[in-house]
Amino acid sequence: MLVDSPVKNYDIVIIGGGMVGASFACALSKTLTPEISVLVVEAFQQSSVAENTQPSFDSRSTALSFGSSKILERIGVWESFSKQVTPIKEIHVSDRGRFGSTQMNREQHQTDALGYVFENRTLGSVLNAAMAASTSVNVLCPAEVKQIKPCQGGMKLEVHMEQGCYAVNATLVVLADGGRSSICSQLGIVSEVEHYQQCAIISNVAFENPHKHIAFERFTDSGPLAILPLENIAAENRGALVWTVNQCDVEELMSISDEVLLDKLQERFGNRLGRITRIGKRFSYPLSLSVAREQIRPGLVLLGNVAHTLHPAGGQGLNLALRDTESLVNILAEANQQGEQLGSMSVLQKYLDMQGRDQGRSIGFTHYLNRLFSSNNMSKVWLRKFGLLSIDLFPGLKQGFARQAMGLADK
Ligand SMILES: Cc1cc2nc3c(=O)[nH]c(=O)nc-3n(C[C@H](O)[C@H](O)[C@H](O)COP(=O)(O)OP(=O)(O)OC[C@H]3O[C@@H](n4cnc5c(N)ncnc54)[C@H](O)[C@@H]3O)c2cc1C
């Protein structure tokens, strides 16, 4: 439920109501007993789908894995959300200018879909509605946490709202404030960062041929280029473009006319969807891998981009964060049942032990996929040609690749 001001003490305070913080809040409201008090503090005003002012819920599109759709089902938001997603029935991976390519389809994996594509703002509106309807989750926004300090039995927070400033105590703070966390800086939590010297250009595109629910991932010498299927609007075939380019080219690519950009895009992507006829508003995001050196402290746990920001290759970031979210909620529920303190290191360490392998594998998958496929170095060209061929030739390898993409690698 939305509240106008906070009370003094909460069991759990979530800082950040973006895709990860809001999903975590919905999962808590489904799993934990109602005596556990939960507050979400979000800096941006919750907006309608049309306005989408909140950064997490902007006009980007995201590929949701099959495994993540099951998580959203378990937290009770899939039924309404599933009407707003586009199924991915086939994934086509290719290497620009070379031979190798591979396909994975839903029949090979006996599912309705390998994954789904959605526009971020649509998930935002579903999660915001679920939090507003929950009787156990309190949502405070617009409100910003400006100060945080460890104290006896948890954390002390200073929450700023237009009408004033509030002191709030929490047994456990779940930090989900995104990749540029001022709270981490305050607490002296450092991240290992590798700048890829690449940017992602994001936009919606229209094209001549129907996409037939195929997600295309094409590797080029500047990085992966994906076109993900979206629902048609007014009979126009649509897709979401995620185009990795070298940082030194981004300024030019963001400023040239649509016509010139479309020519360049067509040359990079090829003709699999026929002529690319239109491109919408463009956005660019600098890309880096960032992993926090500490994800837990007494009374504190990091979730989502603040814990690990990944390259978008292979669409893993949100999907990994949703798996983290589910593990953390289950561990907190168990701890609560056994009368353990929610913010104790022994409880939080169990979470890290459970998710460490998954995090390592997903970070490695995106990092090496991008590194291997963004190079003209002849040994890497040979390796990826061999890689794509062998993915096709060896069913086990293909199965492994597909299961990581589907968010089922651990299952
Ligand atoms: C180009 C691109 C494409 C991507 N594609 C995919 C994909 O296909 N599949 C996939 O799984 N992932 C993808 N990702 C990754 C995915 O977008 C991120 O994992 C996800 O957005 C992380 O969300 P978050 O909630 O952690 O952070 P954010 O979205 O940054 O949300 C943080 C929230 O915290 C709030 N906040 C910040 N500070 C405070 C404070 N002090 N007090 C209160 N509130 C605060 C902010 O207002 C914001 O709402 C992609 C990423 C990029 C850049």
Ligand as a Chemical Component Dictionary entry (heavy atoms), coordinates in Angstrom:
data_LIG
# 
_chem_comp.id                   LIG 
_chem_comp.type                 NON-POLYMER 
_chem_comp.pdbx_formal_charge   0 
_chem_comp.three_letter_code    LIG 
# 
loop_
_chem_comp_atom.comp_id 
_chem_comp_atom.atom_id 
_chem_comp_atom.alt_atom_id 
_chem_comp_atom.type_symbol 
_chem_comp_atom.charge 
_chem_comp_atom.model_Cartn_x 
_chem_comp_atom.model_Cartn_y 
_chem_comp_atom.model_Cartn_z 
_chem_comp_atom.pdbx_ordinal 
LIG C1  C1  C 0 20.844 -1.807 -22.775 1  
LIG C2  C2  C 0 20.444 -2.801 -21.731 2  
LIG C3  C3  C 0 19.699 -3.915 -22.083 3  
LIG C4  C4  C 0 19.352 -4.874 -21.120 4  
LIG N1  N1  N 0 18.658 -5.994 -21.496 5  
LIG C5  C5  C 0 18.401 -6.951 -20.580 6  
LIG C6  C6  C 0 17.718 -8.160 -20.965 7  
LIG O1  O1  O 0 17.334 -8.328 -22.123 8  
LIG N2  N2  N 0 17.480 -9.099 -19.998 9  
LIG C7  C7  C 0 17.891 -8.930 -18.700 10 
LIG O2  O2  O 0 17.667 -9.832 -17.867 11 
LIG N3  N3  N 0 18.506 -7.790 -18.320 12 
LIG C8  C8  C 0 18.775 -6.803 -19.211 13 
LIG N4  N4  N 0 19.392 -5.661 -18.812 14 
LIG C9  C9  C 0 19.705 -5.460 -17.384 15 
LIG C10 C10 C 0 18.523 -4.870 -16.596 16 
LIG O3  O3  O 0 18.058 -3.714 -17.250 17 
LIG C11 C11 C 0 18.972 -4.537 -15.169 18 
LIG O4  O4  O 0 19.388 -5.742 -14.574 19 
LIG C12 C12 C 0 17.853 -3.939 -14.325 20 
LIG O5  O5  O 0 17.390 -2.760 -14.914 21 
LIG C13 C13 C 0 18.362 -3.629 -12.924 22 
LIG O6  O6  O 0 17.340 -3.016 -12.188 23 
LIG P1  P1  P 0 17.576 -2.449 -10.727 24 
LIG O7  O7  O 0 16.222 -2.358 -10.099 25 
LIG O8  O8  O 0 18.653 -3.184 -10.015 26 
LIG O9  O9  O 0 18.196 -0.985 -10.920 27 
LIG P2  P2  P 0 17.518 0.346  -11.473 28 
LIG O10 O10 O 0 16.687 0.047  -12.631 29 
LIG O11 O11 O 0 18.607 1.348  -11.646 30 
LIG O12 O12 O 0 16.557 0.830  -10.273 31 
LIG C14 C14 C 0 17.048 1.458  -9.120  32 
LIG C15 C15 C 0 15.908 2.227  -8.467  33 
LIG O13 O13 O 0 16.358 2.769  -7.214  34 
LIG C16 C16 C 0 15.901 4.107  -7.068  35 
LIG N5  N5  N 0 16.853 4.781  -6.149  36 
LIG C17 C17 C 0 18.173 5.023  -6.377  37 
LIG N6  N6  N 0 18.721 5.604  -5.290  38 
LIG C18 C18 C 0 17.737 5.747  -4.354  39 
LIG C19 C19 C 0 17.693 6.271  -3.031  40 
LIG N7  N7  N 0 18.787 6.779  -2.430  41 
LIG N8  N8  N 0 16.510 6.284  -2.375  42 
LIG C20 C20 C 0 15.401 5.776  -2.965  43 
LIG N9  N9  N 0 15.383 5.237  -4.228  44 
LIG C21 C21 C 0 16.545 5.230  -4.902  45 
LIG C22 C22 C 0 15.892 4.653  -8.501  46 
LIG O14 O14 O 0 14.995 5.732  -8.619  47 
LIG C23 C23 C 0 15.440 3.427  -9.316  48 
LIG O15 O15 O 0 14.039 3.366  -9.460  49 
LIG C24 C24 C 0 19.753 -4.687 -19.767 50 
LIG C25 C25 C 0 20.470 -3.545 -19.404 51 
LIG C26 C26 C 0 20.826 -2.619 -20.371 52 
LIG C27 C27 C 0 21.629 -1.392 -19.968 53 
# 
loop_
_chem_comp_bond.comp_id 
_chem_comp_bond.atom_id_1 
_chem_comp_bond.atom_id_2 
_chem_comp_bond.value_order 
_chem_comp_bond.pdbx_ordinal 
LIG C1  C2  SING 1  
LIG C2  C3  SING 2  
LIG C2  C26 DOUB 3  
LIG C3  C4  DOUB 4  
LIG C4  N1  SING 5  
LIG C4  C24 SING 6  
LIG N1  C5  DOUB 7  
LIG C5  C6  SING 8  
LIG C5  C8  SING 9  
LIG C6  O1  DOUB 10 
LIG C6  N2  SING 11 
LIG N2  C7  SING 12 
LIG C7  O2  DOUB 13 
LIG C7  N3  SING 14 
LIG N3  C8  DOUB 15 
LIG C8  N4  SING 16 
LIG N4  C9  SING 17 
LIG N4  C24 SING 18 
LIG C9  C10 SING 19 
LIG C10 O3  SING 20 
LIG C10 C11 SING 21 
LIG C11 O4  SING 22 
LIG C11 C12 SING 23 
LIG C12 O5  SING 24 
LIG C12 C13 SING 25 
LIG C13 O6  SING 26 
LIG O6  P1  SING 27 
LIG P1  O7  DOUB 28 
LIG P1  O8  SING 29 
LIG P1  O9  SING 30 
LIG O9  P2  SING 31 
LIG P2  O10 DOUB 32 
LIG P2  O11 SING 33 
LIG P2  O12 SING 34 
LIG O12 C14 SING 35 
LIG C14 C15 SING 36 
LIG C15 O13 SING 37 
LIG C15 C23 SING 38 
LIG O13 C16 SING 39 
LIG C16 N5  SING 40 
LIG C16 C22 SING 41 
LIG N5  C17 SING 42 
LIG N5  C21 SING 43 
LIG C17 N6  DOUB 44 
LIG N6  C18 SING 45 
LIG C18 C19 SING 46 
LIG C18 C21 DOUB 47 
LIG C19 N7  SING 48 
LIG C19 N8  DOUB 49 
LIG N8  C20 SING 50 
LIG C20 N9  DOUB 51 
LIG N9  C21 SING 52 
LIG C22 O14 SING 53 
LIG C22 C23 SING 54 
LIG C23 O15 SING 55 
LIG C24 C25 DOUB 56 
LIG C25 C26 SING 57 
LIG C26 C27 SING 58 
# 
